[in-house]
Amino acid sequence: MKVNFFTRPNCPLCVDGLNMLKLVQEDVPFEINIINIEEDDYIHEKYMLMIPVVEKDGEIIQYGQLDYVTLYERLNDN
């Protein structure tokens, strides 16, 4: 399973979010594809007020303040 993590440089909330996602990754196997929104105008416009954003199969799993329980439940839902 592959999960997209939308972020940008100098974003403390994104650093916290990535750390939380990595904690979930210890219990649920998946790959993290880190995407810098500043490298794509469309993605930047779409997510600039929402980051960090976790997306799987084109569906937003969670954004903003990420928490373990929500991420775990959504990513462990086989």
C-alpha positions in Angstrom: 0.0 0.0 0.0 1.2 3.5 -0.8 0.2 6.6 1.0 0.8 10.2 -0.3 1.9 12.8 2.3 1.5 16.3 1.1 3.8 18.8 2.8 6.1 21.8 2.2 9.3 23.1 3.7 9.3 25.1 7.0 6.0 23.6 8.1 6.2 22.5 11.8 2.8 20.9 11.6 4.0 18.8 8.7 7.0 17.6 10.6 4.7 16.5 13.5 2.3 14.9 11.0 5.1 12.9 9.3 6.3 11.7 12.7 2.8 10.6 13.5 2.4 8.8 10.1 5.7 7.0 10.7 4.4 5.8 14.1 1.4 4.3 12.4 3.7 2.8 9.8 5.3 0.7 12.6 2.0 -1.1 13.0 0.5 -1.0 9.5 2.8 -1.7 6.5 2.7 1.0 3.8 5.0 3.2 1.8 5.1 7.0 2.3 5.4 9.1 -0.8 6.3 12.6 0.3 5.1 15.3 -2.0 6.2 18.9 -1.7 3.2 21.0 -2.7 5.4 23.9 -3.7 6.7 21.9 -6.7 3.3 21.7 -8.4 1.0 24.7 -8.9 -2.2 22.6 -9.0 -1.3 20.6 -5.9 -0.2 23.8 -4.1 -3.6 25.5 -4.9 -5.5 22.4 -3.8 -3.8 21.7 -0.5 -2.0 24.9 0.6 -4.5 25.6 3.5 -4.8 22.0 4.5 -1.3 20.6 4.8 -0.2 18.2 6.0 -2.5 15.9 4.0 -2.5 12.1 4.0 -4.1 10.6 0.9 -4.6 6.9 -0.1 -6.0 5.9 -3.5 -7.0 9.4 -4.3 -9.0 9.8 -1.0 -8.0 12.2 1.8 -7.5 10.1 4.9 -6.8 13.1 7.2 -5.3 16.6 7.1 -4.1 19.3 9.4 -3.6 18.0 12.9 -3.0 14.3 12.3 -3.7 11.7 15.0 -2.7 8.1 15.5 -6.1 6.6 16.0 -7.7 8.1 12.8 -4.7 7.3 10.7 -4.4 3.7 12.0 -8.1 3.0 11.6 -8.3 4.4 8.0 -5.0 2.8 6.9 -5.6 -0.6 8.6 -9.1 -0.9 6.9 -8.4 -3.8 4.5 
